[in-house]
């Protein structure tokens, strides 16, 4: 079974329970906290370690998350432990976050630029995509600066990539010039 199918079942279950209880925002905050913990290399290694028994991992979960997260979240983590799915905790948190964004009509996007953009310029850029109906009014934006794209930007959202970088344009030109215009293409 694929990781997406595994984590989406747990995420959907927790999402439905927290929504029915009117605790969706609180549970989302708790899952965000767990996601930050799950991103650390030490915790990833701990979760993937097959030598550590499940009851020890459960004790660590209780110590790390016990009084910081809702009991429903902790019970979901326990269920993941019982079914040996704890290695997918980070993926579970990401999937829950995507469900939450979908419910709240928030687009998740990643903007990569060659230099840091001002907030005003970023908002104007996002507004163009919002007007075309490609992004929701609210955007959960992650910014990244990569000087190697030389200029322009790359905007990734909902499994789509809009690449308007100078490096991409140069690569397209390089490909075009490498074609021999004097031989007939068969």
C-alpha positions in Angstrom: 0.0 0.0 0.0 1.3 3.4 -0.9 2.4 5.9 1.8 -0.2 8.4 0.6 -3.1 5.9 1.0 -1.8 4.9 4.4 -1.5 8.4 5.8 -4.6 9.8 4.2 -6.7 7.3 6.1 -5.4 8.4 9.4 -5.5 12.0 8.5 -9.1 11.8 7.2 -10.1 10.0 10.3 -8.6 12.6 12.6 -9.9 15.4 10.4 -13.5 14.1 10.5 -13.4 13.5 14.3 -12.0 17.0 15.1 -14.4 18.7 12.7 -17.4 16.9 14.3 -16.2 17.9 17.7 -15.7 21.5 16.6 -12.0 21.3 17.5 -10.5 21.5 13.9 -8.4 24.6 14.5 -7.0 23.4 17.8 -6.2 19.9 16.3 -4.6 21.6 13.3 -2.3 23.6 15.6 -1.4 20.4 17.5 -0.6 18.5 14.2 1.5 21.5 13.1 3.5 21.2 16.4 3.9 17.4 15.8 5.0 18.1 12.2 7.8 20.4 13.4 9.0 17.7 15.8 8.7 15.0 13.1 10.9 17.0 10.8 14.0 16.8 13.0 16.5 14.2 12.0 16.8 12.6 15.4 13.0 12.1 15.7 12.9 10.7 12.1 15.7 8.2 13.0 13.9 7.3 16.2 10.6 6.6 14.4 12.2 4.4 11.7 14.3 2.4 14.2 12.9 -1.2 14.2 14.9 -2.2 17.3 13.0 0.2 19.6 9.8 -1.6 20.8 6.4 0.0 20.3 5.8 0.4 24.0 9.0 2.5 24.3 8.0 4.6 21.3 4.6 5.1 23.0 6.3 6.3 26.1 8.4 8.8 24.1 5.2 10.0 22.3 3.5 10.5 25.6 6.6 12.5 26.9 7.0 14.6 23.8 3.3 15.2 22.9 1.4 14.2 26.1 0.4 17.6 27.6 1.0 19.6 24.4 -1.5 18.0 22.0 -5.2 17.0 22.2 -6.0 13.5 23.4 -7.6 12.7 20.0 -4.3 13.5 18.3 -2.4 11.4 20.8 -4.8 8.5 20.3 -4.3 8.8 16.5 -0.5 8.6 17.1 -1.0 5.5 19.3 -3.1 3.9 16.5 -0.3 4.5 14.1 2.2 2.9 16.5 0.0 -0.1 17.0 -0.2 -0.7 13.2 3.6 0.1 12.8 2.9 3.3 10.8 4.9 5.6 13.1 7.6 6.2 10.4 5.0 8.1 8.4 4.2 10.6 11.1 5.6 13.6 9.0 3.6 12.5 6.0 0.5 12.1 8.1 0.9 15.7 9.4 1.4 17.0 5.9 -1.8 15.2 4.7 -3.8 16.6 7.6 -2.5 20.1 6.8 -3.6 19.7 3.2 -7.1 18.6 4.3 -7.3 21.6 6.6 -6.3 24.0 3.9 -8.8 22.5 1.5 -11.6 22.9 4.2 -10.5 26.5 4.9 -10.1 27.3 1.1 -6.4 28.0 1.5 -4.0 27.3 -1.4 -0.6 26.0 -0.5 2.1 27.4 -2.8 5.9 27.6 -3.0 7.6 30.6 -4.6 11.2 30.3 -5.6 13.0 33.5 -6.7 16.6 34.5 -7.4 16.5 37.2 -4.8 14.3 38.0 -1.9 11.1 39.8 -3.0 9.3 42.5 -1.0 5.9 41.6 0.5 4.3 44.1 -1.9 5.8 42.4 -5.0 4.9 38.9 -3.7 1.3 40.0 -3.1 1.0 41.5 -6.6 2.4 38.3 -8.1 0.0 36.1 -6.2 -2.9 38.4 -7.0 -2.3 37.7 -10.8 -2.7 33.9 -10.1 -5.7 34.5 -7.8 -7.5 36.6 -10.5 -7.1 33.8 -13.0 -8.7 31.4 -10.5 -5.5 29.3 -10.0 -5.1 30.2 -6.4 -7.6 30.7 -3.5 -7.9 34.1 -1.9 -5.9 32.9 1.1 -2.4 31.4 0.3 -0.1 29.4 2.6 3.1 30.6 0.9 6.6 29.2 1.4 9.3 31.4 0.0 12.7 30.1 -1.2 15.6 32.0 -2.6 17.8 30.2 -5.2 20.3 32.5 -7.0 20.9 29.8 -9.6 17.6 30.5 -11.4 19.2 33.9 -12.3 16.0 35.8 -12.3 12.2 35.5 -12.6 10.3 33.0 -10.4 9.0 29.5 -10.1 5.6 29.1 -8.5 4.5 25.6 -7.4 0.9 24.9 -6.3 -1.6 22.0 -6.4 0.7 19.7 -8.5 1.4 22.5 -11.0 4.6 24.4 -11.7 4.7 27.8 -13.4 8.4 28.3 -14.3 9.2 31.8 -15.4 12.8 31.7 -14.4 15.6 33.0 -16.6 17.5 29.7 -16.2 14.5 27.9 -17.6 14.1 30.3 -20.6 17.9 29.9 -21.3 17.5 26.1 -21.3 14.6 26.4 -23.7 16.7 28.6 -26.0 19.7 26.2 -25.7 17.5 23.3 -26.8 16.0 25.3 -29.6 19.5 26.3 -30.9 20.7 22.7 -30.7 18.1 21.6 -33.3 19.5 21.5 -36.8 17.2 23.7 -38.9 18.7 22.5 -42.1 17.9 18.8 -41.9 14.4 17.6 -42.3 12.9 16.1 -39.1 11.5 12.6 -39.8 
